[in-house]
Amino acid sequence: MGLSPTCDVFVLAGEPSGDAYAGAVVAELRRRQPELVCAAMGGPELAKAGAEVEQDIEGLAVMGLFPVLARLPQFIRLGMRMAQVVRQRKPKVLLTIDYPGFNLRLARRLADLRATGTRIVHLVAPQVWAWKPRRAKSVARSVDRLLCFFPFEPPLFTRFGCQADFIGHPLVDLVPNALDGQAIERELGLQSGSRLLLLAPGSREREVSSLLPIYHHAAEAAARRFGPLTVVIAKVPDLPMDLYRRHSHYPLVEGHFRELCARAHVGIIASGTATLEAGIIGLPHIIAYRMDRISAAIARRVIRTQHVGLPNLVLGRRVCPELLQDQLTVPRLVAHIERLWDGDARTACDGNLSLLRQRLGAGGAIARIADILCEELDLGKRSQTQVFPTGRTTTTDA
């Protein structure tokens, strides 16, 4: 079956986390409206939800100044192509998800569609409270509606005339209250009660190349200090096996990150959404990250928060240790593993992480996003219908 010439919703998701949110949202929309046509730039979760994927996102996740500059021509070409595709599909609603450097630029490029009735909704407010507060004005002017994960975010944008809604965090819905780690235990041949150290070195190739060697050496040092322990690496599906094998011999488990968090005793995790998932599940972990020196120098000049890790930002205090840039060394990692392994530091971390789900909202974010998109679909449909003086109507709908 060929693609529909037009669509109701066009989704732009550039990274795996955005694809996961988008897949859940589109599945909920199509549950309510089975005839809904959704097109997308996305990945496997959007495809599974029934979206017509116009552009696969494999390999698009990059971070840091040099990686972005190295691929700038590719991103420029992709932006031009996606602008053309979106215009051809004439969506009633354009839903952009995170990935702000690409998505918000594309939203500005598609300002002409807003004039013809397409509504632009952006999910995941850019963290202007952490860096570039003045950017809030530009963001507010680029979209019709902004959906925020944290309750303190909407006022930063509404003062510039943007409709901004606090919806809670989708991970509260997507991460079950109780996860069974026994299947992973059987797969790895673990004895009940044995202690597992989880290494999660990020979702980008450059992150894995930079972080996994030091994670590996820290795990080896911890094994020498604490005695026998099991070490497992959380592999990202999009990245090749040999990338991991160049830096570590520890077993790889693909596609079961949440179950690994439920079974692990302590984790070493790259900064990002994975730290929030691990925190919701209740895994004490060390947030360990570094980027190229120029990107880090720029970040130090613009970041205005005391914490980088999402669990710490949400809870407003240093719950999970953070080792960033030059602080990220094997001795420091091992020292923090030891503190979280047993004792008061682990108890305190456990207690604080138990509050995380509550701080992120009562759940229902996916349903709230779907509610808002249904409102916007109705607005988009009415906006794309022009009423002539005679009372006759014409529509640009599919």
VOTORLO-735685 format. One record per residue (C-alpha): residue number from 1; residue in one letter; x, y, z. Coordinates in steps of 0.02 Angstrom, whole numbers. Layout:
BEGIN
<k->NUM | r->a | px->X | py->Y | pz->Z>
...
END
This chain:
BEGIN
<k->1 | r->m | px->0 | py->0 | pz->0>
<k->2 | r->g | px->71 | py->172 | pz->-48>
<k->3 | r->l | px->86 | py->323 | pz->64>
<k->4 | r->s | px->-62 | py->440 | pz->82>
<k->5 | r->p | px->-36 | py->603 | pz->-15>
<k->6 | r->t | px->-76 | py->707 | pz->140>
<k->7 | r->c | px->-81 | py->672 | pz->326>
<k->8 | r->d | px->-165 | py->729 | pz->486>
<k->9 | r->v | px->-8 | py->733 | pz->593>
<k->10 | r->f | px->175 | py->742 | pz->542>
<k->11 | r->v | px->298 | py->695 | pz->680>
<k->12 | r->l | px->481 | py->746 | pz->684>
<k->13 | r->a | px->585 | py->644 | pz->808>
<k->14 | r->g | px->774 | py->642 | pz->787>
<k->15 | r->e | px->832 | py->528 | pz->929>
<k->16 | r->p | px->782 | py->360 | pz->1007>
<k->17 | r->s | px->706 | py->443 | pz->1162>
<k->18 | r->g | px->597 | py->554 | pz->1052>
<k->19 | r->d | px->549 | py->404 | pz->946>
<k->20 | r->a | px->493 | py->313 | pz->1104>
<k->21 | r->y | px->383 | py->459 | pz->1160>
<k->22 | r->a | px->315 | py->482 | pz->983>
<k->23 | r->g | px->274 | py->298 | pz->963>
<k->24 | r->a | px->172 | py->298 | pz->1123>
<k->25 | r->v | px->80 | py->459 | pz->1074>
<k->26 | r->v | px->40 | py->401 | pz->897>
<k->27 | r->a | px->-20 | py->232 | pz->962>
<k->28 | r->e | px->-139 | py->322 | pz->1081>
<k->29 | r->l | px->-201 | py->440 | pz->944>
<k->30 | r->r | px->-234 | py->296 | pz->825>
<k->31 | r->r | px->-321 | py->199 | pz->963>
<k->32 | r->r | px->-442 | py->345 | pz->977>
<k->33 | r->q | px->-450 | py->382 | pz->791>
<k->34 | r->p | px->-404 | py->226 | pz->690>
<k->35 | r->e | px->-423 | py->321 | pz->526>
<k->36 | r->l | px->-291 | py->450 | pz->577>
<k->37 | r->v | px->-149 | py->467 | pz->451>
<k->38 | r->c | px->20 | py->502 | pz->530>
<k->39 | r->a | px->184 | py->528 | pz->437>
<k->40 | r->a | px->353 | py->546 | pz->520>
<k->41 | r->m | px->538 | py->565 | pz->527>
<k->42 | r->g | px->571 | py->434 | pz->659>
<k->43 | r->g | px->624 | py->260 | pz->706>
<k->44 | r->p | px->556 | py->88 | pz->750>
<k->45 | r->e | px->433 | py->143 | pz->885>
<k->46 | r->l | px->344 | py->262 | pz->767>
<k->47 | r->a | px->340 | py->129 | pz->631>
<k->48 | r->k | px->269 | py->4 | pz->756>
<k->49 | r->a | px->133 | py->128 | pz->803>
<k->50 | r->g | px->77 | py->139 | pz->622>
<k->51 | r->a | px->160 | py->300 | pz->564>
<k->52 | r->e | px->217 | py->314 | pz->383>
<k->53 | r->v | px->404 | py->341 | pz->411>
<k->54 | r->e | px->471 | py->457 | pz->276>
<k->55 | r->q | px->646 | py->469 | pz->350>
<k->56 | r->d | px->733 | py->346 | pz->465>
<k->57 | r->i | px->832 | py->425 | pz->608>
<k->58 | r->e | px->968 | py->293 | pz->626>
<k->59 | r->g | px->1134 | py->381 | pz->653>
<k->60 | r->l | px->1061 | py->556 | pz->675>
<k->61 | r->a | px->1095 | py->570 | pz->863>
<k->62 | r->v | px->1250 | py->677 | pz->889>
<k->63 | r->m | px->1308 | py->791 | pz->1030>
<k->64 | r->g | px->1448 | py->917 | pz->1047>
<k->65 | r->l | px->1513 | py->1055 | pz->936>
<k->66 | r->f | px->1635 | py->956 | pz->827>
<k->67 | r->p | px->1519 | py->807 | pz->790>
<k->68 | r->v | px->1382 | py->928 | pz->736>
<k->69 | r->l | px->1500 | py->1033 | pz->629>
<k->70 | r->a | px->1571 | py->878 | pz->547>
<k->71 | r->r | px->1398 | py->829 | pz->488>
<k->72 | r->l | px->1325 | py->1002 | pz->460>
<k->73 | r->p | px->1305 | py->980 | pz->270>
<k->74 | r->q | px->1206 | py->819 | pz->302>
<k->75 | r->f | px->1091 | py->907 | pz->426>
<k->76 | r->i | px->1065 | py->1054 | pz->307>
<k->77 | r->r | px->1016 | py->935 | pz->166>
<k->78 | r->l | px->903 | py->837 | pz->284>
<k->79 | r->g | px->817 | py->998 | pz->342>
<k->80 | r->m | px->785 | py->1051 | pz->163>
<k->81 | r->r | px->717 | py->880 | pz->118>
<k->82 | r->m | px->603 | py->868 | pz->270>
<k->83 | r->a | px->535 | py->1043 | pz->241>
<k->84 | r->q | px->488 | py->989 | pz->65>
<k->85 | r->v | px->410 | py->826 | pz->127>
<k->86 | r->v | px->308 | py->912 | pz->263>
<k->87 | r->r | px->242 | py->1040 | pz->139>
<k->88 | r->q | px->192 | py->900 | pz->21>
<k->89 | r->r | px->100 | py->806 | pz->158>
<k->90 | r->k | px->4 | py->963 | pz->216>
<k->91 | r->p | px->-22 | py->907 | pz->397>
<k->92 | r->k | px->-154 | py->985 | pz->509>
<k->93 | r->v | px->-29 | py->968 | pz->652>
<k->94 | r->l | px->161 | py->963 | pz->647>
<k->95 | r->l | px->226 | py->881 | pz->807>
<k->96 | r->t | px->411 | py->912 | pz->838>
<k->97 | r->i | px->489 | py->812 | pz->979>
<k->98 | r->d | px->646 | py->872 | pz->1069>
<k->99 | r->y | px->800 | py->879 | pz->952>
<k->100 | r->p | px->787 | py->1069 | pz->962>
<k->101 | r->g | px->937 | py->1118 | pz->856>
<k->102 | r->f | px->856 | py->1035 | pz->705>
<k->103 | r->n | px->670 | py->1037 | pz->745>
<k->104 | r->l | px->649 | py->1218 | pz->798>
<k->105 | r->r | px->749 | py->1280 | pz->648>
<k->106 | r->l | px->636 | py->1176 | pz->536>
<k->107 | r->a | px->482 | py->1245 | pz->625>
<k->108 | r->r | px->540 | py->1422 | pz->584>
<k->109 | r->r | px->572 | py->1372 | pz->404>
<k->110 | r->l | px->392 | py->1307 | pz->395>
<k->111 | r->a | px->315 | py->1469 | pz->459>
<k->112 | r->d | px->220 | py->1481 | pz->294>
<k->113 | r->l | px->122 | py->1324 | pz->341>
<k->114 | r->r | px->64 | py->1408 | pz->502>
<k->115 | r->a | px->-9 | py->1546 | pz->394>
<k->116 | r->t | px->-114 | py->1416 | pz->301>
<k->117 | r->g | px->-179 | py->1333 | pz->459>
<k->118 | r->t | px->-52 | py->1200 | pz->509>
<k->119 | r->r | px->-27 | py->1200 | pz->697>
<k->120 | r->i | px->151 | py->1173 | pz->761>
<k->121 | r->v | px->166 | py->1087 | pz->930>
<k->122 | r->h | px->335 | py->1054 | pz->1011>
<k->123 | r->l | px->354 | py->918 | pz->1142>
<k->124 | r->v | px->497 | py->935 | pz->1270>
<k->125 | r->a | px->532 | py->1117 | pz->1311>
<k->126 | r->p | px->714 | py->1164 | pz->1275>
<k->127 | r->q | px->805 | py->1182 | pz->1440>
<k->128 | r->v | px->821 | py->1371 | pz->1431>
<k->129 | r->w | px->818 | py->1375 | pz->1622>
<k->130 | r->a | px->986 | py->1285 | pz->1618>
<k->131 | r->w | px->1063 | py->1384 | pz->1476>
<k->132 | r->k | px->1020 | py->1532 | pz->1364>
<k->133 | r->p | px->865 | py->1601 | pz->1455>
<k->134 | r->r | px->847 | py->1730 | pz->1316>
<k->135 | r->r | px->814 | py->1587 | pz->1195>
<k->136 | r->a | px->639 | py->1565 | pz->1269>
<k->137 | r->k | px->576 | py->1710 | pz->1164>
<k->138 | r->s | px->638 | py->1632 | pz->1002>
<k->139 | r->v | px->564 | py->1462 | pz->1048>
<k->140 | r->a | px->396 | py->1542 | pz->1092>
<k->141 | r->r | px->386 | py->1626 | pz->922>
<k->142 | r->s | px->429 | py->1466 | pz->827>
<k->143 | r->v | px->281 | py->1359 | pz->883>
<k->144 | r->d | px->96 | py->1373 | pz->923>
<k->145 | r->r | px->102 | py->1264 | pz->1077>
<k->146 | r->l | px->237 | py->1197 | pz->1191>
<k->147 | r->l | px->217 | py->1040 | pz->1297>
<k->148 | r->c | px->326 | py->1042 | pz->1453>
<k->149 | r->f | px->387 | py->899 | pz->1562>
<k->150 | r->f | px->422 | py->1003 | pz->1718>
<k->151 | r->p | px->299 | py->1117 | pz->1811>
<k->152 | r->f | px->418 | py->1266 | pz->1821>
<k->153 | r->e | px->440 | py->1277 | pz->1632>
<k->154 | r->p | px->276 | py->1350 | pz->1561>
<k->155 | r->p | px->296 | py->1526 | pz->1638>
<k->156 | r->l | px->464 | py->1543 | pz->1550>
<k->157 | r->f | px->374 | py->1538 | pz->1382>
<k->158 | r->t | px->197 | py->1603 | pz->1414>
<k->159 | r->r | px->266 | py->1777 | pz->1451>
<k->160 | r->f | px->316 | py->1783 | pz->1267>
<k->161 | r->g | px->141 | py->1739 | pz->1207>
<k->162 | r->c | px->165 | py->1552 | pz->1181>
<k->163 | r->q | px->34 | py->1430 | pz->1245>
<k->164 | r->a | px->134 | py->1314 | pz->1358>
<k->165 | r->d | px->63 | py->1166 | pz->1455>
<k->166 | r->f | px->137 | py->1061 | pz->1595>
<k->167 | r->i | px->93 | py->882 | pz->1548>
<k->168 | r->g | px->202 | py->781 | pz->1667>
<k->169 | r->h | px->339 | py->664 | pz->1607>
<k->170 | r->p | px->296 | py->521 | pz->1486>
<k->171 | r->l | px->423 | py->408 | pz->1571>
<k->172 | r->v | px->303 | py->395 | pz->1719>
<k->173 | r->d | px->186 | py->306 | pz->1598>
<k->174 | r->l | px->317 | py->213 | pz->1498>
<k->175 | r->v | px->417 | py->143 | pz->1645>
<k->176 | r->p | px->310 | py->15 | pz->1741>
<k->177 | r->n | px->297 | py->27 | pz->1930>
<k->178 | r->a | px->362 | py->-150 | pz->1948>
<k->179 | r->l | px->489 | py->-223 | pz->1828>
<k->180 | r->d | px->540 | py->-405 | pz->1826>
<k->181 | r->g | px->727 | py->-430 | pz->1818>
<k->182 | r->q | px->715 | py->-620 | pz->1827>
<k->183 | r->a | px->713 | py->-645 | pz->1638>
<k->184 | r->i | px->877 | py->-549 | pz->1624>
<k->185 | r->e | px->943 | py->-649 | pz->1771>
<k->186 | r->r | px->905 | py->-812 | pz->1679>
<k->187 | r->e | px->976 | py->-746 | pz->1514>
<k->188 | r->l | px->1140 | py->-700 | pz->1598>
<k->189 | r->g | px->1145 | py->-857 | pz->1705>
<k->190 | r->l | px->1153 | py->-756 | pz->1866>
<k->191 | r->q | px->1129 | py->-832 | pz->2036>
<k->192 | r->s | px->987 | py->-758 | pz->2137>
<k->193 | r->g | px->1055 | py->-618 | pz->2246>
<k->194 | r->s | px->1217 | py->-596 | pz->2149>
<k->195 | r->r | px->1265 | py->-414 | pz->2123>
<k->196 | r->l | px->1264 | py->-337 | pz->1950>
<k->197 | r->l | px->1357 | py->-180 | pz->1895>
<k->198 | r->l | px->1273 | py->-100 | pz->1743>
<k->199 | r->l | px->1372 | py->4 | pz->1617>
<k->200 | r->a | px->1268 | py->117 | pz->1503>
<k->201 | r->p | px->1389 | py->224 | pz->1400>
<k->202 | r->g | px->1260 | py->321 | pz->1299>
<k->203 | r->s | px->1163 | py->308 | pz->1137>
<k->204 | r->r | px->1285 | py->393 | pz->1018>
<k->205 | r->e | px->1439 | py->316 | pz->937>
<k->206 | r->r | px->1553 | py->455 | pz->998>
<k->207 | r->e | px->1488 | py->435 | pz->1176>
<k->208 | r->v | px->1521 | py->248 | pz->1178>
<k->209 | r->s | px->1697 | py->273 | pz->1107>
<k->210 | r->s | px->1736 | py->405 | pz->1237>
<k->211 | r->l | px->1652 | py->332 | pz->1391>
<k->212 | r->l | px->1656 | py->142 | pz->1379>
<k->213 | r->p | px->1847 | py->124 | pz->1401>
<k->214 | r->i | px->1845 | py->215 | pz->1568>
<k->215 | r->y | px->1684 | py->127 | pz->1623>
<k->216 | r->h | px->1769 | py->-39 | pz->1581>
<k->217 | r->h | px->1927 | py->-1 | pz->1680>
<k->218 | r->a | px->1824 | py->57 | pz->1828>
<k->219 | r->a | px->1723 | py->-105 | pz->1824>
<k->220 | r->e | px->1885 | py->-207 | pz->1822>
<k->221 | r->a | px->1953 | py->-108 | pz->1969>
<k->222 | r->a | px->1790 | py->-129 | pz->2064>
<k->223 | r->a | px->1795 | py->-318 | pz->2035>
<k->224 | r->r | px->1972 | py->-324 | pz->2106>
<k->225 | r->r | px->1919 | py->-224 | pz->2258>
<k->226 | r->f | px->1749 | py->-302 | pz->2297>
<k->227 | r->g | px->1777 | py->-480 | pz->2237>
<k->228 | r->p | px->1667 | py->-571 | pz->2113>
<k->229 | r->l | px->1533 | py->-466 | pz->2030>
<k->230 | r->t | px->1441 | py->-473 | pz->1864>
<k->231 | r->v | px->1464 | py->-330 | pz->1741>
<k->232 | r->v | px->1346 | py->-302 | pz->1595>
<k->233 | r->i | px->1342 | py->-168 | pz->1460>
<k->234 | r->a | px->1176 | py->-98 | pz->1399>
<k->235 | r->k | px->1192 | py->-98 | pz->1209>
<k->236 | r->v | px->1094 | py->24 | pz->1101>
<k->237 | r->p | px->1008 | py->-65 | pz->954>
<k->238 | r->d | px->1065 | py->61 | pz->824>
<k->239 | r->l | px->1251 | py->48 | pz->863>
<k->240 | r->p | px->1363 | py->-90 | pz->793>
<k->241 | r->m | px->1427 | py->-232 | pz->902>
<k->242 | r->d | px->1609 | py->-203 | pz->854>
<k->243 | r->l | px->1601 | py->-26 | pz->925>
<k->244 | r->y | px->1576 | py->-100 | pz->1098>
<k->245 | r->r | px->1696 | py->-244 | pz->1071>
<k->246 | r->r | px->1838 | py->-123 | pz->1032>
<k->247 | r->h | px->1829 | py->-60 | pz->1210>
<k->248 | r->s | px->1763 | py->-200 | pz->1322>
<k->249 | r->h | px->1741 | py->-388 | pz->1334>
<k->250 | r->y | px->1596 | py->-381 | pz->1457>
<k->251 | r->p | px->1429 | py->-457 | pz->1401>
<k->252 | r->l | px->1312 | py->-348 | pz->1299>
<k->253 | r->v | px->1123 | py->-346 | pz->1323>
<k->254 | r->e | px->1022 | py->-256 | pz->1191>
<k->255 | r->g | px->848 | py->-183 | pz->1208>
<k->256 | r->h | px->817 | py->-222 | pz->1393>
<k->257 | r->f | px->885 | py->-67 | pz->1480>
<k->258 | r->r | px->741 | py->-51 | pz->1604>
<k->259 | r->e | px->748 | py->-235 | pz->1653>
<k->260 | r->l | px->936 | py->-218 | pz->1677>
<k->261 | r->c | px->908 | py->-68 | pz->1791>
<k->262 | r->a | px->783 | py->-169 | pz->1892>
<k->263 | r->r | px->909 | py->-311 | pz->1915>
<k->264 | r->a | px->1069 | py->-209 | pz->1937>
<k->265 | r->h | px->1141 | py->-159 | pz->2105>
<k->266 | r->v | px->1233 | py->-3 | pz->2045>
<k->267 | r->g | px->1249 | py->81 | pz->1875>
<k->268 | r->i | px->1371 | py->194 | pz->1783>
<k->269 | r->i | px->1265 | py->290 | pz->1659>
<k->270 | r->a | px->1297 | py->427 | pz->1531>
<k->271 | r->s | px->1205 | py->590 | pz->1562>
<k->272 | r->g | px->1037 | py->595 | pz->1473>
<k->273 | r->t | px->863 | py->520 | pz->1477>
<k->274 | r->a | px->935 | py->351 | pz->1531>
<k->275 | r->t | px->982 | py->424 | pz->1701>
<k->276 | r->l | px->801 | py->477 | pz->1728>
<k->277 | r->e | px->738 | py->304 | pz->1680>
<k->278 | r->a | px->862 | py->223 | pz->1799>
<k->279 | r->g | px->811 | py->344 | pz->1936>
<k->280 | r->i | px->625 | py->308 | pz->1915>
<k->281 | r->i | px->662 | py->122 | pz->1925>
<k->282 | r->g | px->762 | py->156 | pz->2083>
<k->283 | r->l | px->938 | py->107 | pz->2029>
<k->284 | r->p | px->1076 | py->199 | pz->2124>
<k->285 | r->h | px->1196 | py->258 | pz->1990>
<k->286 | r->i | px->1340 | py->372 | pz->1947>
<k->287 | r->i | px->1311 | py->499 | pz->1808>
<k->288 | r->a | px->1475 | py->494 | pz->1713>
<k->289 | r->y | px->1502 | py->599 | pz->1557>
<k->290 | r->r | px->1627 | py->696 | pz->1456>
<k->291 | r->m | px->1629 | py->783 | pz->1287>
<k->292 | r->d | px->1761 | py->866 | pz->1181>
<k->293 | r->r | px->1851 | py->1009 | pz->1269>
<k->294 | r->i | px->1783 | py->1151 | pz->1162>
<k->295 | r->s | px->1602 | py->1092 | pz->1183>
<k->296 | r->a | px->1634 | py->1074 | pz->1370>
<k->297 | r->a | px->1708 | py->1250 | pz->1382>
<k->298 | r->i | px->1555 | py->1321 | pz->1294>
<k->299 | r->a | px->1439 | py->1221 | pz->1408>
<k->300 | r->r | px->1528 | py->1287 | pz->1564>
<k->301 | r->r | px->1499 | py->1466 | pz->1506>
<k->302 | r->v | px->1312 | py->1446 | pz->1472>
<k->303 | r->i | px->1247 | py->1314 | pz->1595>
<k->304 | r->r | px->1164 | py->1399 | pz->1743>
<k->305 | r->t | px->1116 | py->1252 | pz->1853>
<k->306 | r->q | px->1210 | py->1165 | pz->1993>
<k->307 | r->h | px->1170 | py->992 | pz->1924>
<k->308 | r->v | px->1179 | py->908 | pz->1754>
<k->309 | r->g | px->1098 | py->739 | pz->1790>
<k->310 | r->l | px->910 | py->736 | pz->1765>
<k->311 | r->p | px->869 | py->648 | pz->1930>
<k->312 | r->n | px->967 | py->782 | pz->2023>
<k->313 | r->l | px->885 | py->923 | pz->1925>
<k->314 | r->v | px->710 | py->857 | pz->1958>
<k->315 | r->l | px->742 | py->826 | pz->2144>
<k->316 | r->g | px->839 | py->988 | pz->2166>
<k->317 | r->r | px->988 | py->909 | pz->2253>
<k->318 | r->r | px->1136 | py->796 | pz->2219>
<k->319 | r->v | px->1058 | py->624 | pz->2239>
<k->320 | r->c | px->1164 | py->530 | pz->2111>
<k->321 | r->p | px->1350 | py->572 | pz->2102>
<k->322 | r->e | px->1405 | py->667 | pz->1946>
<k->323 | r->l | px->1577 | py->644 | pz->1871>
<k->324 | r->l | px->1601 | py->760 | pz->1722>
<k->325 | r->q | px->1748 | py->799 | pz->1609>
<k->326 | r->d | px->1914 | py->794 | pz->1704>
<k->327 | r->q | px->1826 | py->732 | pz->1861>
<k->328 | r->l | px->1787 | py->570 | pz->1769>
<k->329 | r->t | px->1931 | py->456 | pz->1821>
<k->330 | r->v | px->1941 | py->272 | pz->1866>
<k->331 | r->p | px->1985 | py->303 | pz->2051>
<k->332 | r->r | px->1838 | py->423 | pz->2073>
<k->333 | r->l | px->1718 | py->303 | pz->1986>
<k->334 | r->v | px->1774 | py->159 | pz->2097>
<k->335 | r->a | px->1757 | py->267 | pz->2253>
<k->336 | r->h | px->1577 | py->311 | pz->2208>
<k->337 | r->i | px->1536 | py->130 | pz->2164>
<k->338 | r->e | px->1599 | py->82 | pz->2337>
<k->339 | r->r | px->1492 | py->216 | pz->2422>
<k->340 | r->l | px->1335 | py->160 | pz->2329>
<k->341 | r->w | px->1370 | py->-25 | pz->2351>
<k->342 | r->d | px->1318 | py->-29 | pz->2535>
<k->343 | r->g | px->1294 | py->85 | pz->2684>
<k->344 | r->d | px->1221 | py->257 | pz->2720>
<k->345 | r->a | px->1255 | py->333 | pz->2548>
<k->346 | r->r | px->1159 | py->194 | pz->2463>
<k->347 | r->t | px->1015 | py->207 | pz->2587>
<k->348 | r->a | px->1005 | py->396 | pz->2558>
<k->349 | r->c | px->1009 | py->375 | pz->2369>
<k->350 | r->d | px->872 | py->241 | pz->2375>
<k->351 | r->g | px->762 | py->353 | pz->2482>
<k->352 | r->n | px->780 | py->504 | pz->2369>
<k->353 | r->l | px->753 | py->408 | pz->2208>
<k->354 | r->s | px->590 | py->340 | pz->2279>
<k->355 | r->l | px->523 | py->519 | pz->2269>
<k->356 | r->l | px->567 | py->542 | pz->2086>
<k->357 | r->r | px->410 | py->467 | pz->2007>
<k->358 | r->q | px->300 | py->577 | pz->2118>
<k->359 | r->r | px->398 | py->734 | pz->2072>
<k->360 | r->l | px->375 | py->700 | pz->1887>
<k->361 | r->g | px->186 | py->702 | pz->1899>
<k->362 | r->a | px->45 | py->581 | pz->1931>
<k->363 | r->g | px->58 | py->494 | pz->1763>
<k->364 | r->g | px->-57 | py->508 | pz->1613>
<k->365 | r->a | px->62 | py->618 | pz->1511>
<k->366 | r->i | px->37 | py->515 | pz->1352>
<k->367 | r->a | px->-152 | py->533 | pz->1367>
<k->368 | r->r | px->-135 | py->721 | pz->1400>
<k->369 | r->i | px->-25 | py->741 | pz->1246>
<k->370 | r->a | px->-155 | py->647 | pz->1144>
<k->371 | r->d | px->-294 | py->759 | pz->1215>
<k->372 | r->i | px->-198 | py->915 | pz->1165>
<k->373 | r->l | px->-160 | py->848 | pz->991>
<k->374 | r->c | px->-345 | py->808 | pz->965>
<k->375 | r->e | px->-384 | py->989 | pz->1010>
<k->376 | r->e | px->-250 | py->1049 | pz->890>
<k->377 | r->l | px->-311 | py->933 | pz->752>
<k->378 | r->d | px->-482 | py->1013 | pz->768>
<k->379 | r->l | px->-405 | py->1187 | pz->762>
<k->380 | r->g | px->-298 | py->1138 | pz->613>
<k->381 | r->k | px->-447 | py->1067 | pz->521>
<k->382 | r->r | px->-550 | py->1225 | pz->550>
<k->383 | r->s | px->-403 | py->1338 | pz->505>
<k->384 | r->q | px->-375 | py->1246 | pz->341>
<k->385 | r->t | px->-559 | py->1274 | pz->293>
<k->386 | r->q | px->-587 | py->1445 | pz->216>
<k->387 | r->v | px->-762 | py->1521 | pz->223>
<k->388 | r->f | px->-807 | py->1628 | pz->73>
<k->389 | r->p | px->-930 | py->1775 | pz->79>
<k->390 | r->t | px->-1064 | py->1670 | pz->-6>
<k->391 | r->g | px->-1056 | py->1545 | pz->136>
<k->392 | r->r | px->-978 | py->1413 | pz->21>
<k->393 | r->t | px->-828 | py->1325 | pz->100>
<k->394 | r->t | px->-675 | py->1246 | pz->27>
<k->395 | r->t | px->-550 | py->1141 | pz->122>
<k->396 | r->t | px->-368 | py->1093 | pz->101>
<k->397 | r->d | px->-391 | py->934 | pz->204>
<k->398 | r->a | px->-346 | py->764 | pz->138>
END
